[in-house]
């Protein structure tokens, strides 16, 4: 599988200002594989240490802070060769090893010639704890589920990816590309972007194996709920997690604690929700009162929506059968387009420096699904799950904030089109959003 993060890892390797790297990402997203693959491609050898499999290695970090002694002990214990500049050192499953995390300070200050990359499940939780942490002494990188473009590459559709990347005008996409891309996107809705389910599909075309693997990943996450937080938090985390499909199926997708449990109050569940956000299993998107900068200054902290880390996991958690993808465009519209919204958010998160927001008002009801900041522009985005794009919210948003809106964007199953200040992007081109917005702004 070709992952775009390999380019970022190579930039890290070649950077003059390189520090030890902490790679964050949810369980089963491919952290270990990508680091080993990176080491195999760009280093003479890889020294891999797993602190879950070999708990005894943790002692080497408890008894000394001297990097040379730590590496000498690891080399002797494991028999792995470690050479400055030539070896990629991988520390894996470090989430329960605060001394290993803290040692990155000494690798950075005293041994910059060693190239170290760390990974672990639920690192977001570990790093949120107020323990000793090497502030300013590490580089961070985030690996998310595979994008649709990465899925196409894994599926052997390099020609489609090259075509999408070559589009530099707002002419309609020819049917020879449009129709197969729609069909491939349906398949991506079924598999999602977690590498193992994608592998099950691309190698064997085995839908039942995809289902089983997605179920296993969800089961692993739910076991983490029980293992990690305090005993009292486990039921609340589990209830919020299982409520996500119900929350997204609502006409007004604002998160409501009463959907989690009748009579539930925010103060009882907000810590459990924050645990899921820190773990990056869910994404929390705040309501914005206006398209201003900085965007955080306009957040309504009492109103937010939550989305799942991956569209395939959402479909599986919602018990939506894969058979739906054979029924016309039904899959795109399933439970009020929630799958499509989740898909668009996933692609936006990988392209935006600032987390997207959404905008809404009640009387009369209007809602813009996402607001994204691009440089100093706020771009309103509407998501339509089919070809029917009738909607008044984008128009209303421009009426209310005429001086702030240079471009409006709509995702749908309609063809690519720039109509005055409205850019319609076919859903299968979501990975090209930032580039297409740039082209549209230039054109206007």
C-alpha positions as CSV (number, residue, x, y, z in Angstrom):
1,X,0.0,0.0,0.0
2,X,1.3,3.5,-0.9
3,X,0.6,5.9,1.9
4,X,1.1,9.7,1.4
5,X,2.6,10.0,4.9
6,X,5.8,8.4,3.6
7,X,6.6,11.8,1.9
8,X,6.2,13.6,5.3
9,X,8.4,11.0,6.9
10,X,11.1,11.5,4.3
11,X,10.9,15.3,4.9
12,X,11.4,14.6,8.6
13,X,14.5,12.4,7.9
14,X,16.1,15.0,5.7
15,X,15.3,18.0,7.9
16,X,18.1,20.0,9.5
17,X,15.9,20.6,12.5
18,X,14.8,17.0,13.0
19,X,13.9,15.9,16.5
20,X,12.7,12.5,17.7
21,X,9.3,11.7,16.1
22,X,6.1,10.7,17.8
23,X,3.6,9.2,15.4
24,X,0.1,9.3,16.6
25,X,-2.9,7.4,15.3
26,X,-5.7,5.0,16.4
27,X,-5.2,1.3,16.8
28,X,-5.0,-0.6,13.5
29,X,-4.4,2.5,11.4
30,X,-1.0,1.2,10.2
31,X,1.5,3.1,12.5
32,X,3.9,0.1,12.9
33,X,3.7,-0.9,9.3
34,X,4.4,2.6,7.9
35,X,7.5,3.1,10.2
36,X,8.9,-0.3,9.3
37,X,8.3,0.3,5.6
38,X,9.9,3.8,5.9
39,X,12.9,2.2,7.6
40,X,13.2,-0.5,4.9
41,X,13.1,2.0,2.1
42,X,15.3,4.8,3.4
43,X,17.7,3.3,6.0
44,X,20.4,0.7,6.0
45,X,18.7,-1.1,8.8
46,X,15.8,-0.9,11.3
47,X,16.1,-1.5,15.1
48,X,12.5,-2.2,16.3
49,X,11.6,-2.4,20.1
50,X,8.1,-3.2,21.2
51,X,7.5,-2.3,24.9
52,X,4.3,-4.2,25.1
53,X,5.8,-7.5,23.9
54,X,9.1,-6.9,25.8
55,X,8.2,-5.1,29.0
56,X,11.6,-5.7,30.4
57,X,13.0,-3.2,28.0
58,X,11.3,-0.5,30.0
59,X,13.8,-0.9,32.9
60,X,16.6,0.5,30.7
61,X,14.9,3.8,30.7
62,X,14.2,3.8,34.5
63,X,17.8,3.3,35.6
64,X,19.5,5.9,33.5
65,X,19.0,9.0,31.3
66,X,22.2,8.4,29.4
67,X,21.3,7.7,25.7
68,X,24.4,5.8,24.9
69,X,23.9,3.4,27.9
70,X,20.2,3.0,27.0
71,X,21.1,2.1,23.4
72,X,23.9,-0.2,24.5
73,X,21.5,-2.1,26.8
74,X,18.9,-2.4,24.1
75,X,21.5,-3.6,21.5
76,X,22.8,-6.2,23.9
77,X,19.4,-7.4,24.9
78,X,17.9,-7.6,21.5
79,X,20.9,-8.3,19.2
80,X,19.8,-5.5,16.9
81,X,22.4,-3.3,15.3
82,X,22.2,0.5,15.9
83,X,24.3,3.0,14.0
84,X,23.9,6.8,14.0
85,X,22.4,8.2,10.8
86,X,22.1,4.7,9.2
87,X,19.6,3.1,11.6
88,X,15.9,4.0,12.1
89,X,15.2,3.2,15.8
90,X,11.5,2.4,16.3
91,X,10.0,2.4,19.8
92,X,6.5,0.9,19.6
93,X,3.6,0.7,22.1
94,X,5.1,3.4,24.3
95,X,1.7,4.7,25.6
96,X,2.2,3.1,29.0
97,X,5.9,4.0,29.2
98,X,6.3,7.6,30.5
99,X,10.1,7.1,31.0
100,X,10.5,6.2,27.3
101,X,8.5,9.3,26.3
102,X,10.5,11.5,28.6
103,X,13.8,10.1,27.3
104,X,13.1,11.8,23.9
105,X,14.3,15.0,25.6
106,X,17.8,13.4,26.0
107,X,17.8,11.9,22.5
108,X,17.0,15.4,21.2
109,X,19.6,17.3,23.3
110,X,22.5,14.8,23.6
111,X,22.2,12.4,20.7
112,X,20.7,14.1,17.6
113,X,22.7,11.8,15.4
114,X,20.3,8.9,16.3
115,X,17.0,8.9,14.3
116,X,14.2,7.8,16.6
117,X,10.5,7.3,15.8
118,X,7.9,6.4,18.4
119,X,4.4,5.0,18.1
120,X,1.6,3.6,20.3
121,X,-2.1,3.1,20.5
122,X,-4.0,5.8,22.4
123,X,-0.9,8.1,22.6
124,X,-3.3,11.0,22.6
125,X,-4.5,9.9,26.0
126,X,-1.0,9.3,27.3
127,X,0.2,12.7,26.1
128,X,-2.9,14.5,27.6
129,X,-1.8,13.4,31.1
130,X,0.0,16.0,33.2
131,X,3.2,13.8,33.5
132,X,6.7,14.8,32.6
133,X,6.8,15.4,28.9
134,X,9.6,16.6,26.6
135,X,8.0,19.9,25.5
136,X,9.6,21.3,22.4
137,X,11.9,18.3,22.1
138,X,9.9,16.1,19.7
139,X,8.2,16.3,16.3
140,X,4.6,15.1,16.0
141,X,3.0,13.4,13.0
142,X,-0.5,12.1,12.7
143,X,-1.5,9.1,10.6
144,X,-5.2,8.8,9.8
145,X,-7.2,6.1,7.9
146,X,-6.4,5.8,4.2
147,X,-7.9,8.4,2.0
148,X,-10.0,7.6,-1.0
149,X,-7.0,8.3,-3.3
150,X,-4.9,5.9,-1.2
151,X,-7.7,3.3,-1.5
152,X,-7.7,3.7,-5.3
153,X,-3.9,3.1,-5.4
154,X,-4.2,0.0,-3.2
155,X,-7.0,-1.2,-5.5
156,X,-4.8,-0.9,-8.6
157,X,-6.5,2.2,-10.0
158,X,-3.4,4.4,-10.4
159,X,-4.9,5.7,-13.7
160,X,-7.9,7.2,-11.8
161,X,-5.7,8.8,-9.2
162,X,-3.5,10.4,-11.9
163,X,-6.6,11.7,-13.7
164,X,-8.0,13.3,-10.5
165,X,-4.6,14.9,-9.8
166,X,-4.4,16.3,-13.4
167,X,-7.8,18.1,-13.4
168,X,-7.0,21.8,-13.6
169,X,-10.2,23.2,-15.1
170,X,-13.8,23.2,-14.2
171,X,-15.0,21.2,-17.2
172,X,-17.4,18.3,-16.5
173,X,-15.6,15.0,-15.7
174,X,-16.2,12.6,-18.7
175,X,-18.4,9.6,-18.0
176,X,-15.5,7.2,-18.6
177,X,-14.0,8.5,-15.3
178,X,-17.1,9.8,-13.5
179,X,-19.0,6.5,-13.4
180,X,-16.2,4.2,-12.3
181,X,-15.1,6.7,-9.6
182,X,-18.7,6.8,-8.2
183,X,-18.7,3.0,-8.0
184,X,-15.2,2.9,-6.4
185,X,-16.4,5.4,-3.8
186,X,-19.3,3.2,-2.9
187,X,-16.8,0.4,-2.2
188,X,-14.7,2.8,-0.1
189,X,-17.9,3.6,2.0
190,X,-18.1,-0.2,2.7
191,X,-14.4,-0.9,3.5
192,X,-13.5,2.5,5.0
193,X,-9.8,3.5,5.2
194,X,-8.4,1.1,7.9
195,X,-5.6,-0.8,6.1
196,X,-6.7,-4.4,7.0
197,X,-10.3,-4.2,5.6
198,X,-8.9,-2.4,2.5
199,X,-6.4,-5.3,2.1
200,X,-9.3,-7.9,2.5
201,X,-11.1,-6.1,-0.4
202,X,-8.2,-5.4,-2.7
203,X,-6.6,-8.8,-2.5
204,X,-9.6,-11.2,-2.2
205,X,-12.8,-9.1,-2.9
206,X,-14.1,-10.7,0.2
207,X,-17.0,-8.6,1.7
208,X,-17.6,-11.0,4.6
209,X,-13.9,-10.7,5.6
210,X,-14.2,-6.9,5.4
211,X,-17.2,-7.1,7.8
212,X,-15.4,-9.4,10.2
213,X,-12.2,-7.3,10.3
214,X,-14.2,-4.1,10.9
215,X,-16.0,-5.9,13.7
216,X,-12.7,-7.0,15.2
217,X,-11.3,-3.4,15.1
218,X,-14.5,-2.1,16.8
219,X,-14.1,-4.9,19.4
220,X,-10.5,-3.9,20.1
221,X,-11.5,-0.3,20.6
222,X,-14.3,-1.3,23.0
223,X,-11.8,-3.4,25.0
224,X,-9.6,-0.4,25.2
225,X,-12.5,1.5,26.8
226,X,-12.5,-1.0,29.6
227,X,-8.7,-1.1,30.1
228,X,-7.7,2.5,30.0
229,X,-9.8,5.0,32.0
230,X,-11.1,4.7,35.6
231,X,-13.7,2.0,36.2
232,X,-16.5,4.5,36.4
233,X,-15.8,6.0,33.0
234,X,-16.0,2.8,30.9
235,X,-19.8,2.5,30.6
236,X,-20.1,6.2,29.7
237,X,-17.4,6.0,27.0
238,X,-19.0,2.9,25.6
239,X,-22.5,4.6,25.5
240,X,-21.2,7.7,23.7
241,X,-19.3,5.6,21.2
242,X,-22.4,3.5,20.4
243,X,-24.6,6.6,20.2
244,X,-22.6,8.2,17.3
245,X,-24.7,6.6,14.5
246,X,-27.9,7.8,16.2
247,X,-26.5,11.3,16.7
248,X,-25.6,11.6,13.0
249,X,-29.0,10.2,11.9
250,X,-30.8,13.2,13.4
251,X,-32.0,16.0,11.2
252,X,-30.2,18.4,13.4
253,X,-26.9,16.6,14.0
254,X,-26.0,18.7,17.1
255,X,-24.7,16.3,19.7
256,X,-27.3,15.7,22.4
257,X,-26.4,13.9,25.7
258,X,-30.0,12.7,26.0
259,X,-29.5,10.5,22.9
260,X,-26.7,8.7,24.8
261,X,-29.0,8.1,27.8
262,X,-32.4,9.5,28.8
263,X,-31.8,12.2,31.4
264,X,-28.0,12.3,30.8
265,X,-26.3,15.6,31.7
266,X,-23.2,17.1,30.1
267,X,-21.2,17.2,33.4
268,X,-21.7,13.4,33.8
269,X,-20.5,12.5,30.3
270,X,-18.2,15.3,29.1
271,X,-15.0,13.6,30.5
272,X,-16.0,10.3,28.7
273,X,-16.5,12.3,25.4
274,X,-13.1,14.0,25.9
275,X,-11.4,10.6,26.3
276,X,-12.8,9.6,22.9
277,X,-11.7,12.9,21.4
278,X,-8.1,12.6,22.9
279,X,-8.0,9.1,21.5
280,X,-9.0,10.5,18.1
281,X,-11.7,7.9,17.8
282,X,-14.2,10.7,17.3
283,X,-13.8,14.2,15.9
284,X,-15.5,17.1,17.7
285,X,-16.7,19.9,15.5
286,X,-17.9,23.1,17.2
287,X,-20.7,25.4,15.9
288,X,-19.4,28.8,14.8
289,X,-21.5,31.9,15.3
290,X,-19.9,33.8,12.3
291,X,-17.1,33.4,9.7
292,X,-14.4,35.4,11.6
293,X,-10.7,35.0,12.4
294,X,-9.4,33.4,14.5
295,X,-12.1,30.8,14.1
296,X,-11.9,29.7,17.7
297,X,-13.0,33.1,18.9
298,X,-16.5,32.4,17.3
299,X,-17.0,28.9,18.8
300,X,-20.2,28.2,20.6
301,X,-18.8,25.7,23.1
302,X,-22.3,24.5,24.0
303,X,-23.1,23.2,20.5
304,X,-21.0,20.7,18.6
305,X,-21.2,17.6,16.4
306,X,-19.2,14.4,16.6
307,X,-18.0,12.2,13.8
308,X,-16.3,8.8,13.8
309,X,-12.6,8.4,12.9
310,X,-13.4,6.3,9.8
311,X,-16.4,5.9,7.5
312,X,-16.1,2.1,7.3
313,X,-16.2,1.8,11.1
314,X,-19.2,4.1,11.2
315,X,-21.1,1.9,8.6
316,X,-20.2,-1.2,10.6
317,X,-21.1,0.4,14.0
318,X,-24.5,1.5,12.4
319,X,-25.1,-2.1,11.3
320,X,-25.6,-1.0,7.7
321,X,-25.2,-4.1,5.5
322,X,-22.7,-3.9,2.6
323,X,-25.5,-5.0,0.3
324,X,-26.7,-1.3,0.2
325,X,-23.9,-0.4,-2.1
326,X,-25.4,-2.4,-4.9
327,X,-28.7,-0.5,-4.7
328,X,-28.1,2.6,-6.9
329,X,-27.0,5.6,-4.8
330,X,-28.8,4.5,-1.7
331,X,-25.5,4.1,0.3
332,X,-24.7,7.8,-0.2
333,X,-28.0,8.9,1.3
334,X,-28.2,6.3,4.1
335,X,-29.3,7.6,7.5
336,X,-29.7,11.2,6.2
337,X,-26.4,11.3,4.4
338,X,-24.4,10.7,7.6
339,X,-21.9,8.5,5.9
340,X,-21.3,11.1,3.3
341,X,-20.8,13.9,5.9
342,X,-18.4,11.7,7.8
343,X,-16.5,11.0,4.6
344,X,-16.2,14.7,3.7
345,X,-15.0,15.6,7.2
346,X,-12.3,12.9,7.0
347,X,-10.9,14.3,3.8
348,X,-11.1,17.9,5.1
349,X,-9.2,17.1,8.3
350,X,-6.3,15.8,6.3
351,X,-6.2,19.0,4.2
352,X,-6.9,21.8,6.8
353,X,-4.6,23.2,9.4
354,X,-7.5,24.4,11.4
355,X,-10.2,21.9,12.5
356,X,-13.4,22.7,10.5
357,X,-16.5,24.1,12.2
358,X,-20.2,24.3,11.2
359,X,-22.8,27.0,11.2
360,X,-26.5,27.0,12.0
361,X,-29.4,29.1,13.1
362,X,-32.8,28.0,14.4
363,X,-35.5,30.5,13.4
364,X,-35.9,29.8,10.5
365,X,-33.6,26.7,10.4
366,X,-30.5,26.9,8.3
367,X,-27.3,24.9,8.5
368,X,-24.0,24.9,6.7
369,X,-22.3,21.6,7.2
370,X,-18.7,22.8,7.5
371,X,-16.7,26.0,7.6
372,X,-13.0,25.7,6.7
373,X,-10.3,28.2,7.0
374,X,-8.0,28.4,4.0
375,X,-5.2,31.0,4.6
376,X,-7.3,34.0,5.7
377,X,-10.6,33.0,3.9
378,X,-13.5,31.1,5.5
379,X,-15.1,28.8,3.0
380,X,-18.7,27.5,3.7
381,X,-19.2,23.9,2.6
382,X,-22.5,22.1,2.0
383,X,-22.7,18.3,1.7
384,X,-25.4,16.7,-0.5
385,X,-25.4,12.9,-0.7
386,X,-27.1,12.6,-4.1
387,X,-27.7,14.6,-7.3
388,X,-30.4,16.8,-5.7
389,X,-28.6,19.9,-4.6
390,X,-31.5,22.1,-3.7
391,X,-30.9,23.9,-0.5
392,X,-31.1,27.4,0.9
393,X,-28.5,27.4,3.6
394,X,-25.5,28.4,1.4
395,X,-27.5,31.2,-0.1
396,X,-28.6,32.4,3.3
397,X,-25.1,32.3,4.7
398,X,-23.9,34.6,1.9
399,X,-26.8,37.0,2.5
400,X,-25.8,37.2,6.2
401,X,-22.1,37.5,5.6
402,X,-21.7,39.0,2.1
403,X,-18.2,40.5,2.7
404,X,-16.8,37.3,4.2
405,X,-17.7,34.8,1.5
406,X,-15.5,34.7,-1.6
407,X,-16.4,31.2,-2.5
408,X,-19.1,28.6,-1.6
409,X,-18.5,24.9,-2.0
410,X,-21.0,22.1,-2.4
411,X,-20.2,18.4,-2.5
412,X,-22.6,16.1,-4.3
413,X,-23.0,13.5,-7.0
414,X,-23.3,16.2,-9.6
415,X,-20.4,16.9,-12.0
416,X,-17.6,19.3,-11.4
417,X,-18.7,22.9,-12.0
418,X,-17.9,26.5,-11.0
419,X,-21.1,28.5,-11.2
420,X,-20.2,32.1,-10.3
421,X,-19.1,31.8,-6.6
422,X,-20.5,28.2,-6.1
423,X,-18.0,25.4,-6.7
424,X,-19.7,21.9,-7.0
425,X,-17.2,19.2,-6.3
426,X,-18.1,15.5,-7.0
427,X,-17.8,13.5,-3.8
428,X,-15.0,11.3,-5.4
429,X,-12.9,14.4,-5.8
430,X,-12.9,15.3,-2.1
431,X,-9.2,14.6,-1.7
432,X,-8.6,17.5,-4.2
433,X,-10.7,20.0,-2.3
434,X,-7.9,22.4,-1.2
435,X,-6.4,22.4,-4.7
436,X,-9.7,23.0,-6.4
437,X,-10.6,25.8,-4.0
438,X,-7.3,27.5,-4.8
439,X,-8.0,27.2,-8.5
440,X,-11.5,28.6,-8.1
441,X,-10.3,31.6,-6.1
442,X,-7.7,32.3,-8.8
443,X,-10.3,32.0,-11.5
444,X,-12.7,34.4,-9.7
